[in-house]
Every structure is written in structure tokens, then in C-alpha cells.
């Protein structure tokens, strides 16, 4: 059985753990434009990465198969489409996070 003294020590330990966890919580951004700029750069990088990968694959296929730059154009367009799709997914994710935060703020 657990004695009363042990129960009291456990309660004190729980309080110390809760205090330590609350001290380690990340502080919210004081400037909203910082997170928006981060999101914008992420979207730009996703688009450029899609274009670069598509260009690389298309150029490689054209070089190996010794064809006209048909694969280069085709895969660059496919890379652009993939980049846009990834950007849209990121925008949707950011929108749903913003809606959840707004609902949480209204609930409090």
C-alpha cells in the first residue's frame, strides 16, 4: 500500500513536472508576418523543387534517349503541376490550422 507521505510526495512531483513542462512550452510568435513569410518561402521552395526535379528528369531522358527536348518540356510541365499541387496542399493545411486556432480563440 502507498502511505500518505508517499501520496504527498507524488503530488509534489506531479506539480514540479507540470511546472517544468509549462516552462518549456514554445512561446507564440509575437509577429504574425514571420510565420506568413515562412509559409510563403515554403510554398516557393515546393514549386521550384517540382520544376527542378521535372527539368532534371526530362533532360536526363532526352540525353539518354538522344531525342528532341520533348521529355524536357513534358517533365518540366509535370514538375510544375506537381509543385502547384503541393503548394495547394500546403495552403489548405495552413488554412485549416488557422481555422482551428480561430475556433479555439473563440471558445475561450
C-alpha positions in Angstrom: 0.0 0.0 0.0 1.0 3.6 -0.6 1.3 5.7 2.5 0.0 9.2 2.9 3.6 10.5 2.9 4.2 8.8 -0.5 1.0 10.2 -1.9 2.0 13.7 -0.9 5.4 13.3 -2.5 3.8 12.1 -5.7 1.5 15.1 -5.7 4.5 17.4 -5.3 6.4 15.6 -8.0 3.4 16.0 -10.4 3.3 19.7 -9.6 7.0 20.0 -10.3 6.7 18.1 -13.6 3.7 20.3 -14.7 5.7 23.4 -13.9 8.7 22.2 -15.8 6.5 21.3 -18.8 4.8 24.7 -18.8 8.2 26.4 -18.7 9.4 24.5 -21.8 6.3 25.4 -24.0 7.3 27.3 -27.1 6.4 31.0 -26.9 3.9 32.1 -29.6 5.2 34.4 -32.3 4.7 38.0 -31.4 4.8 38.9 -35.1 2.3 37.2 -37.4 4.1 38.2 -40.6 7.1 36.0 -39.6 5.0 32.8 -39.8 3.4 34.0 -43.0 6.7 34.7 -44.6 7.9 31.2 -43.5 4.8 29.7 -45.2 5.4 31.7 -48.4 9.0 30.6 -48.7 8.0 27.0 -48.1 5.5 27.3 -51.0 8.1 28.9 -53.3 10.6 26.2 -52.5 8.0 23.5 -53.2 7.2 25.0 -56.6 10.9 25.4 -57.5 11.7 21.9 -56.3 8.9 20.4 -58.5 10.2 22.4 -61.5 13.8 21.4 -60.9 13.1 17.7 -60.5 10.9 17.7 -63.6 13.6 19.5 -65.6 16.3 17.1 -64.4 14.3 14.0 -65.3 13.3 15.4 -68.7 16.8 16.5 -69.5 18.2 13.2 -68.4 15.8 11.2 -70.5 16.4 13.4 -73.6 20.2 13.0 -73.1 20.0 9.2 -72.7 17.5 8.6 -75.5 19.0 11.3 -77.8 15.7 12.8 -78.5 14.5 16.3 -79.1 13.7 18.2 -75.9 10.3 16.6 -75.8 10.8 14.9 -72.5 12.4 18.1 -71.0 9.3 20.1 -71.8 6.9 17.3 -70.8 8.6 16.6 -67.4 9.1 20.3 -66.7 5.3 20.8 -67.1 4.6 17.8 -65.0 7.0 19.1 -62.3 5.2 22.4 -62.4 1.9 20.7 -61.9 3.3 18.7 -59.0 4.7 21.8 -57.4 1.4 23.6 -57.7 -0.4 20.6 -56.3 2.0 20.5 -53.3 1.6 24.3 -52.8 -2.2 24.0 -52.8 -2.0 21.2 -50.2 0.2 23.4 -48.0 -2.2 26.3 -48.4 -5.1 24.0 -47.4 -3.2 22.8 -44.4 -2.4 26.4 -43.3 -6.0 27.4 -43.7 -7.3 24.5 -41.6 -4.7 25.3 -38.9 -5.8 29.0 -38.9 -9.5 28.0 -38.7 -8.7 25.7 -35.8 -6.8 28.4 -34.0 -9.6 30.9 -34.6 -12.2 28.4 -33.3 -10.0 27.8 -30.2 -9.7 31.5 -29.5 -13.4 32.0 -29.8 -14.1 29.1 -27.5 -12.0 30.7 -24.7 
